[in-house]
Amino acid sequence: MNLRQFIQKSQALKLYREYIKIAPNHVRDEWIQEVRTQFEENRYADDKLAQTLIAAGFQQLKKVKKWN
């Protein structure tokens, strides 16, 4: 694993944890399952796609936090 991949993995884990933290109590199990599914589907994305997905994920996270 090179440095770029290590950084992307760290960013992805941070993003995943943030989504889990903000899961609404009334739909927590479904929320966590959906987040996990989305991350699993993109697990083997190449570096460029992974960086794009991570950036989009953080933008979406900001929007979701505004609604909570």
Secondary structure as GFF3:
##gff-version 3
##sequence-region A 1 68
A	DSSP	alpha_helix	3	21	.	.	.	ID=ss1
A	DSSP	three_ten_helix	25	27	.	.	.	ID=ss2
A	DSSP	alpha_helix	28	41	.	.	.	ID=ss3
A	DSSP	alpha_helix	47	67	.	.	.	ID=ss4
###
